[in-house]
Amino acid sequence: MKIGYVILCRYNSSRLPGKILKSLKGLPPLQHTFNRINQFASKDQIVIATSVEESDNAICDYCEANQINYFRGSLDNVARRFLDVAEQHDFDYVVRINGDNIFIDLETVELMEKEAVTAQYDFLTNVKDRTFPKGMSIEFIRTAFYKEKILWIESEEAYKEHVTFAFYDNPPAEMKVKFFYNEKFPKLSGSDLALDSPEDFKFIERMIEELGTKMKNYTLKEIEDAYVKLER
């Protein structure tokens, strides 16, 4: 069973252009995200998936300078880009991670991977009902199943852009899915740790400061404590 972690990102975000490589307490968000996943998965399992657009050359240059695997595909058809990188690397399961989601709960990743290796499910996710914060999304998709559904996914512009949205909006009847919920730390339910705006950037800087040395190996409990203390 070969599992790959695909970090999706682009340089020209609409609300905060260049955010993926902007220094965030000494490291760009892309590196924070990579470092977190790299605590659990090997470098060979992690691929940065960006676009062929010239604007994303900066991301590829950064990856080359830091010996990080990367892939370039369609700018607008992110679903196809996601499938292409999975097939190129022969991943049996491909994990969707957003490049600006720097807070990932590794305990949940471990639980999800244990279920994925059984090959009982097509789709495993912690996104449903947002019991985990925005910005902490993890989705495992069986590559063969995704390939079966790619033409259907590509039939809607929103589906192409958001990769897995179709599985929530109109789930296939035959899809074998498992949902993971945050039941231990209810104060995080519905909270927001996504990096979408200048205000988000400032708040996440404060989160990193609050975590201090724990930033290298934090738990979900420590994320909750910091989030509540900062009273976003």
Beta strands, then each sheet from edge to edge (+ up, - down):
strand 1: 3-8
strand 2: 46-51
strand 3: 70-73
strand 4: 93-98
strand 5: 123-125
strand 6: 139-142
strand 7: 177-179
sheet 1: 3+ 2+ 1+ 4+ 6- 5+ 7+
end
